[in-house]
Amino acid sequence: TLGCIMRLTIKLSILILLLVGFTNENDKHGKRFEGGRLMYSSIRIDLNDDSTYYLSEWMHPTYFRRDTGTWTYRNKKLILNSISKTCLIPCRDPNAISYRFENQKCELTDSTLQLLPKRRKDKDFYTEYFRLYLRGEY
């Protein structure tokens, strides 16, 4: 039945997410920040010492994205820029393919990376979903 197929699809998507979405393809050195909203989303950013980053992001129910790019530090803000266009996987809309970060400003402290919204009205959302905490160095 259709319900059975949907449950199987969700289980397979979760398995793929666990096996592929959060594998660490990063063999560089730097700092790892993790955050998100408990049981709804997760985001991990590795800031590499060579001014590149690696992002792994998951959103409920079964979407994920991986992204790489560069970072710079200007005017007391960390700036993230994606190298290539991506979308949440599974990508159902070709128009959804875009750069994950384009001049994305962040506040960086010793233990916190806070992505800053481009629009003032998104402040609460960014505070809840995009405050990442230092999880260690690698």
Buried (B, 14 or more C-beta within 10 A) or exposed (E): EEEEEEEEEEEEBBEBBEEEBBEEEBEEEBBBBBBBBEEEBBBBBBBBEEEBBBBBBBBEEBBBBBBBBBBEEEEEBBBBBBBEEBBBBEEEEEEEEEBBBEEBBBEBEEEBBBBBBEEEEEEEEBEEBBBBEBBEEE
